[in-house]
Amino acid sequence: MAGNGARMEVSAPAAAEQRQWRDWVDDGGDLAEADADDIGVSFASLGFLWAAVRRKAALVCTLAAAGLLAGFGALVKFPPAHQATASVLVANLPGQPAGSAVYDDQGIAQSHTVADAAARLLGLPPSAASSFATDYTATVATDEVLDITASATSSASAVRAANAVAQAFLVTQARLLRAQEHLANASLAAQITQAQQAINAISASIGRLSAQPASAATRAELGGLRSERSQATAALKVLAETNTSNEVATQVGTTTAIADSQVLDPAWPIRQHRKKELLLYLGGGLIGGLAGGLGIVLVGAVVSDRLRRRDDVARVLGAPVRLSVRGLGAPRLTACRVWTGKLTHWRRPGAPGPAIARHPDVRRIVAHLASLVPPPGHGPASLAVVPVDDIAIPAICVTELALSCAQQGLRVVVADLCSGAPAGRLLGATEPGVRSVRTRGMHLVVVIPAARDVLPAGPLRARLRAVAGQDELAAECNTADVLLTLASLDPAVGGDHLSGWTANVAAVITAGRSSAARINAVGEMIRLAAIASASAVLLGADAADESIGAVPQPNLPAMSRQTPAGRHANRAAVR
């Protein structure tokens, strides 16, 4: 910018984009209509998800640390049980298949009968004896060896528990073998008794027939009974001899099995891998917390309707993103306190930083906004900055641009149409009206509409002079070189009044702060206000964003997009 009355040059790309925006408005907003039907965000790529994780790295790390602490707490509160193993040699009865008998012994060892006996040996109360069965296991080592593994809160308790279970098993097994022996002997005795009863019955029959008168039939029947009794007596003798031998064999087998069944190896504690347990608990907690944090971040990024990519913002807004910066996105900078007459310092959380006015990204934005200010014509060169979400940084940029223009000798009018007048406060004006202020040795005119004036009429409309109370504003703007406006748009009241303050708009959008519907509504209000040129500035852009922020024109050949005639021809061809 030159001195007073100097003209502002506009770059060729800016002029081309202004012509493109006018063509869009003249064509009835076909692009805006297309975007209104599809204002969704782009497909979530790997780069998009990685950028979301980087943005929320603090949350992910916090949840991972919480999972690590939870794992440590679980290790302290519920430490892994100490274990001990005892080996028991189980002798088989003669004639009993070894392969299947050991599994019967395994079932006996894990029965509640053995568990209750072991609990009594350990002196446990009846209430604890019922759950003791879950504190040990019996596994088959070989056809004749059982391994009994007990768990407890200490190695000594685990050793005592394993030894108690082994002793209880041997006692229970001996009792069962004796009971089995008695049952076998009782069965043989019952057979002898039954055979003797049969002999007695035959003898009684013989006695009855002998008392009857002799006859050939009687003599024949007596002969048959005496022969049957002889055979039964011989069978009983053989059965008795067999019973005696079986009883001896069963007793010897049972005694041998009981004597040979013993504790092969007393219980010994199993070595505990402390590092492995520590890694298991802490690593599990860390992985769980990390997975939870990543899940929250990734799901939130996928389902969120907050726009971040330049192409998404441009498509939904209906205007190109001509500048994007990475260092000013919330919450990278803390909210500043606004003091009258000076700019306060904005600092990054936890670290000192330069004044916000000297921040490199602020300087880039101010330089970019200066390039958007058109050359003055019949009236002042005008530019409106529209904050879509955060208002602090746009207010700083507008005041810095105004001071930069004033330093070059230009007469500058700053209109603050936002609630609370943030730009006016930074320049030292807080009351409604048209006021001349002096900041940093520069004279500026600040315009703040009254609170009741929801749609303040701008000086660029011819009817302004006919409105009562606007003569002072009209006089200031007629002699001004630059008119800078900070205006927030509310869908409830629309943005038709914006054309009375400027013909050029720069919307400032913070990545991830505004929804697609909000950005689209601002674009629609700017378009309906018949603004000649509009573009966007994106704050806090992702480093992984490779899009350029150009406005797409779907279904139109490239050569036909250059002129309104070409677009009308393509539109007719589509129809």
Secondary structure, DSSP 4 states (H G I P E B T S, - for coil): --STTPPPP--HHHHHHHHHHHHHHHTT-HHHHHHHH--PPPP--HHHHHHHHHHTHHHHHHHHHHHHHHHHHHHHHSPPPEEEEEEEE-PPPTT--HHHHHHHHHHHHTSHHHHHHHHHHHT--HHHHTTGGGGEEEEE-SSSEEEEEEEESSHHHHHHHHHHHHHHHHHHHHHHHHHHHHHHHHHHHHHHHHHHHHHHHHHHHHHHHHTSPP-HHHHHHHHHHHHHHHHHHHHHHHHHHHHHHHHHHHHHHHHHHHHH-EEEEEEEEPPP-HHHHHHHHHHHHHHHHHHHHHHHHHHHHHH--B--SHHHHHHHHTS-EEEEESTT-TTSSPPPPPBTTBPPP---TTS----GGG-HHHHHHHHHHHHHSPPP-SS-EEEEEEESS--HHHHHHHHHHHHHHHHTT--EEEEE-STT-HHHHHTT--SSEEEEEEETTEEEEEEE--TT-SSPPPTTSGGGGGSTT-HHHHHHHHH-SEEEEE---BTTTBSGGGGGT-SEEEEEEETTTSBHHHHHHHHHHHHHTT-SEEEEEEES--TT-----PPP-TT--TGGGSSHHHHHHHHHHH-
